[in-house]
Amino acid sequence: MASRKDVAELAKVSQASVSYYINKSGYVSAEAAERIQKAIDTLGYRPNQIARSLRCKDSKQFVFLCNEIRNPFFSQLVHQATQEAINQGYVILFSTVVDDPAYIEKIFGYQISGVFASNNRLDEKSINDLASQGIPIVILRDIEWKKLNPNITLIKVDYQKILKRIVSHLEENGFRRYFYFSSSRNPGFADEKTLKFLEATKGKTQTVFYQISDPQRGFDQVINIKDEIRVDDAFICTNDAVAFGVRKALDTLEYSVPNDVAVIGFDNTIDSKFTVPGITTVDIEADRIGTIAISLLTKKLQGINVEDYTIEPKLLVRGSSNRA
């Protein structure tokens, strides 16, 4: 295996010059840089990333924590974030275990460059402790924590405005009673989406079901309440995947969508527009969030001060809720 010394000898430069060129940490003339790169290509030299990270305190590795990777929204987000990370010279390590503080602490015992996470199941203290160690952290905020380390940067979604828009749209179409399927564990740990739903439907007839995050649970919950369902009910789901399960259960119970009942999802995943009728959904721009997250992390690593970022979601009205 070729070494840095071999590269220096072939390029007829010092080992220091090779280090400056690879790490972009010092001046190297254009002529010397060309010779160094040619020697690297000829020898097939690969820098020792571990040693390099110890010197420059940047392992070129981001960690993404997410417990809902089966949700197509997060799959899309991870894909875009990975592409952006590659463009910036980084790799992404992924973990679905997010609600075990001991495991999270173990992960961050390794040298990493930064963390991107959705915080609906994260332990607040663990993340704040990491931020206090100087690790750059960007959070897609699902739960509003009371004591957040100021070093943590948030990507926020304006759920208040979009939930009001959803309720207004449903009322315009004659739907008067609302079921919300939440991925939160219980009312004591309700995410922002659930809380803003409760605000938007205050004074109206509504029910929230918790721990519903995938199609099967959505399907099962509808079957469980089959005797409570009536015409003009609306089902608002925490994500499109749950909406697919809800829609399947309603079909099984022989309810017509949207003539009898309405179904609305979240995230605007690719499959939502190909059902018949198409699922009304909320576009939160997963691709954009993935790109923004990596951009914020790299800027934080460079010592650039970054502000929280707010996403303005859009309601995409399709056949599952539109009686017009």
N, C-alpha and C positions, 0 to 999 in steps of 0.2 A: 504494500500500500504506500502510495506516494506521501511524502511529508512536506511541510512548509519549507524545510531546508532544500529539498529536491527542486521545488518550484523556483526558489531563489537562485540556485546554481544554474538551472536551465535558462532562466530569464536574465542571468548576469546582473542581479540586483541583490541588495541585502535582505535578510529575513525581516528586518524592520519594515522595509518598503512593501514586502508582500503582506505583512500585517496591516499596514496603513491602507493598502488597496482593498483587502478583503473586508476590513472593519469600517472602511471609510472614515478613518480616524486621524488621518494626516495627509500631507501633500505628497502626491506622486505625479511626476510629469506624464504627459499624454503618451510619450514614446515608451516610458517604462511601464505604464499601465497596459499598453498594448502587448508588450513582451510578457508581462506577468499573466495576462489572460490567455495568451497563446500557450504558455507553459502549463497553465492549469488544465486547458483543454487537452493538450498532448499527453499529460501524465494522468488525467482522470482524477485529479486531486479533489477531495471533498473536505472542507473545513470541519474540525471537531466542534460540533455545535454546543456540546456540554461545556467544554473549556471556554469557548467563545462567550457563552452566556454568563459564565462566572466572572469574566473580565468586564463585560459591558452591561451586566445586570439586566439583560433582556434575552430570555430563552427563545423568543420568537414563537411562543405557544400561548394561545388564549384558551381558557376553559369556558365552555358553555353548559350551564346547568338548566335542565328542563325535564319535568316529570311527565309531560304530555306529548312525547314525540310521535305517538300514534295519531295525534291530531294533525291533519294535513297542513294546517296553518304553520305549525312549528317546523314541519318538514321543509316547507317552502322557505321559511325564514332561515333555517340552518343552511340550506343550499346556497342562498344568496350571501349569507354572512361568510360562508366558507370560500366562495369565489372572491369576495372582496378581501378577505384575509390573505389569500394566495397572492392577489395583486399587490398587497402591501408587504409581502415577504414573510407572512405568518402562517401557522397551521392552527387548526381548532381541535381541541380534545373535548369529547362530549361525555356527559354523565346524566343518567336519568334518576340517580339517587340524590334527592335534594332535601329530604326531611329527616336526615340522620346527622346531627351536628358532629358526632365523632368521625363519621366517614368524610364529611366536608372538610373537617380539620386535617384529616390524613391527606386528602388530595392536595391541599395547599401547603403541606409540608414539603412538596416538591417545588422547584423553582418555576414559576409561571410568570407570564408578562401581564396578564390581565384576566378579568372575569366578566362574562356577560350572562345574565340570568333573568328568568321570570320569577317573581318573588311570591307567588301564591302559596307555595309550600315551604319556603325557606325559613330557617331560623334567624330571626332578626339579630340576635346577639352575635351569632357566628359571623355573619356578613359584616356587621359593624366592627368586630374585632379584626377581621381581615383588612378592612379599609384603614384602620388605625395603624396597620403595619406598612402602609404606603402602597398596597397593591391596587392598581387602577381597577375600578369596578363600575360597570354600567348595568342598570336594572330596568327591565321592562316592567313598569309598576302595575301590579294587579291589586295590591293591598297597600293602603296608606299607613305606613309605619309612623309611630308617634315620635320616636327618637332616632333619626337617621343621621349617620356620620356625614358631615358636610363634604367629605371627599368622594362620596358616592354620587354619580350622575344618573339622573332618571330620564327614561323615555316614557312619557305619559300619554294616555289616550283620553280625549274628552268624552267620557261616557255619559256625562250629564246631558249634554246637548243632544246626542244621538238617541238616547233612550226616550227623551221627550218627543223627538221626531218620530220614533217608532210608534209610540202610543197615539200620537196625533194621526198618523197614517192609518192605524187600525181603527180608530174611532170614525174616521172619514169613510171607511169601508164597512161600518156597521158592526164591528167586533167590540164587545163590551166587557168581557170577563177574561182575565189574563193569568196564564200559568207560566212561571219562569223556571227553567231547568238550569240550576247553578252547579258549577264544578267545585264550589267551596265545600269544605268539610261540614260546617254547621253554621248557624246564625252568628255564633261568637267569632268566627273566622271568615266572615263574608267578604268577598273581594269587592272592588270598586264597582264592577259591572252590576253585581247583585244589589249593592246599596243604592246605586243610581236608578235601578229598576224600581226599587221600593219607593224612592222619592217621586219618580215619574208617575207612579200609579197610586199615590197617596189619595185616599178617599174613594178609590175605585175597588171593585171586587178583584182580588188577586191572591195567588198562592205561590209560594216558592218551594221547590223540591231541591234538596242538596245532594252532593256527591254524584252528580250526573255529568259525566265527562266523555262518554263514548256512545256509539249507536245502540249497543245492546242495552245499556242502562236506560237510555231514552225510550227505547221500545218497551222495556219491562215496566217502566213507570206509567206509561200511557195505559198499558193493559191493566195495571193495578188500580187505576182510577176510572176505568171504563164506565162505571155506573154513575160517575159524577159529571161526565162530559155532556155538553149540550150544544145545540146549534148556536153560532155566534161566539164561540170560545176562540181564544188565540193562544198559541204556544210559542213562547219566545225562548230560544235555546242559546246556551252559552257559546256554542260553536256549530259549524255546519254539520260536523259528524253526528252530533246529538240530533240535529234537525232531520237527518236522514233516517235515524232510528224512529223518531217520533212520527215522521211521515209514513213509514212502513206500518207502524202500529195502527195509525188512523185508517190506512187502507184496509188492514185486516178487520177492523171494526166497521168497515163500510161507511166511513165518513168521507164526504167529498171535499177536497181542498181546491179552491177556497170557497166553494158554494156554502158549505156547512161550517167549516173551521179554517183558521189561518195558521200557517207555520212560518216562523222567521228564524234564521240562523245568524251566525256571526263569522267573520273572517274572509268571506268571498273566496273560498277555496275553488279549485278548478272544476270539481264535479258539481258544484251548486247550480251552475247554469245549464247543465245537461240533463237534469231530471225533468219530468213532465208532470205538472208544470214546474218551471224553474223555481228554485228556493229564493225567496226574498232574503237578502243578507246584508251585512255591514262590511264595507271594505276598509280594512285597517292598514292596507298596503304592507304586506309581509316583506316583500322584496326591499322596500324602502327602509323598513326597520332594521333588517339585516345589514344593509349598507351603512346606515347611520350608526349602528352599534359599533362596528369596526372602526369607523372614522373617529368616533368619540374616544375609543380606547387608544388608538394610535396618537391622537392629539394629547391625551393625558400623559402618555409615555414620554412625549416630547416636552412636557412641562407647560403645555398651553392650557390656559384656563378655559373650561367649556361650561356652558349653561345647560340646564335641563332642556329637553326637547319635547314638544307637544305635537301629537298626531291628531288631526281633525278628521275623524272617520266619516264615511259617506254611506247613506242608505241606498241600496240598489233594489228598487222595487221590481219584483217578478211575479209570476202567476200564483205563487203559493199564498199570497195575502191580498191580491188586487182583484176586487170584484167588478171593477169598472169595465 
